[in-house]
C-alpha cells in the first residue's frame, strides 16, 4: 500500500530538471538530475546539495574530480537536453554537438544553457543508492529576462514513446542494482558506521 501511495505522491511533484556535467582525465559527460537544491540561505555561503546515482558515469567523474557544473535549462529546451537522460556516457559522448568550455573545476560549461553554477565538492555522504554532495558554488551565471525553468512534467511531455520506454527501462535497471546498496548502507547506519567525508582527503 505505502509503495503505491509513495509513487503517486511524488509523481505529483514537478521538480526542476538540471543538467549536471563533470570531467576527469580527458573524459567528460552529463546527466539529468532532479535532486539539486540550495543548501544555504546565506549568499556569502553559496552551497548546493546534489544527489547523484553513484553507478552513473557522470557520478564517477564527479567523485574523481571533485568538480561539476549544474545547468538549469529553460522549459523550451526539453527536446535539446533529453538525450542526457538516455544511455550511458561510457558508451557515447553525451556532449557531442554541444558547445562547451571549462572553468576552474575542469567541468564542462554548456554554452546553450546560460543559467549555471560551477561547483567544488566540500563534503560527501555515501547514501547507498545516492551520492549526496555538498558543494560550494565558485562561479555562475543567471541572466535577466523572462524565463521559466524546465521541470520534470515538461520533460516527460516532450519525450517520444520510445524515449519514455527507455527512461522506464533505465529506472528499473537502476532500482534493481540500488536496492542492495541501500540495504547495506542502512545496515552501516544502524552500526554507526556511516559518515560524511571530505572529498579532498585522498587515502
HELIX and SHEET records of a PDB file:
HELIX    1   1 UNK A    2  UNK A   11  1                                  10    
HELIX    2   2 UNK A   57  UNK A   65  1                                   9    
HELIX    3   3 UNK A   75  UNK A   77  5                                   3    
HELIX    4   4 UNK A   78  UNK A   81  1                                   4    
HELIX    5   5 UNK A   82  UNK A   85  5                                   4    
HELIX    6   6 UNK A  152  UNK A  158  1                                   7    
HELIX    7   7 UNK A  161  UNK A  190  1                                  30    
SHEET    1   A 7 UNK A  27  UNK A  33  0                                        
SHEET    2   A 7 UNK A  18  UNK A  24 -1                                        
SHEET    3   A 7 UNK A  67  UNK A  72 -1                                        
SHEET    4   A 7 UNK A 116  UNK A 126 -1                                        
SHEET    5   A 7 UNK A 131  UNK A 141 -1                                        
SHEET    6   A 7 UNK A  47  UNK A  52 -1                                        
SHEET    7   A 7 UNK A  36  UNK A  38 -1                                        
SHEET    1   B 5 UNK A  27  UNK A  33  0                                        
SHEET    2   B 5 UNK A  18  UNK A  24 -1                                        
SHEET    3   B 5 UNK A  67  UNK A  72 -1                                        
SHEET    4   B 5 UNK A 116  UNK A 126 -1                                        
SHEET    5   B 5 UNK A 196  UNK A 197 -1                                        
SHEET    1   C 2 UNK A 100  UNK A 102  0                                        
SHEET    2   C 2 UNK A 108  UNK A 110 -1                                        
END                                                                             
